[in-house]
């Protein structure tokens, strides 16, 4: 092999090692109630988190911005023990946020994949917080009090479907801003996609028809409100009214 050809081969090998970005980071284990931080970039744009779940568990996983940045369109995919996608979120809730939730069909190890829109060819970058939840299941006549701030992140609860239900939401001690209350269902397709069922109407009440197996209730901290109101916190109450 000539000297010129040898140098050319060496140059191609070196450049291949330099310009090819890493697609996925090392898989991390996470448990219900835990959060982990990360940074989306052009060299780290796909993250995998695994957790152990039991059949019948209702779970939720979300991602939100840890600081201001250009990470505006995260995407989440929940995979079952067999690797099939159970539910995905590729839409838009708010800048830098995404959510998936499901009732687990079997016991085993589940995986959540976090990436950005367009993956390798995307351009979103920025720090994020990924969290895994096992929402408290409310029963008719039950109410729950909580507190929400920038450190707690979003708070989730669930009710079982099968019958119409009325949910009441109220808050107090808010410093200029209030959290958003949403009720989520999901389309019965494979993979499923998160759907906002309804916002609170006047008076802070929401009625669902009970046609879904369960509903996810979310008390959400609006990251965008930090720009206007600064760091804020409030106490709230969610009630599942008995018929």
Secondary structure, DSSP 8 states (H G I E B T S, - for coil): --HHHHHHHHHHHHHHHHH--------EE--TT-EEEEEE-SS--EEEEEEEE-TT-EEEEEEEESSSSS---EEEEEE-TTS-EEEEE-S-SSTT-EEEEEE-SSSEEEEEEEEETTGGG----EEEEEEEE--EE--TT-EEEEEE-TTT--EEEEEE-SS-EEEEEEEES-SS---EEEEEEE-SSSSEEEEEEEE--TTSEEEE-S-SSEEEEEEE--TTHHHHH-S--EEEEEEEE--
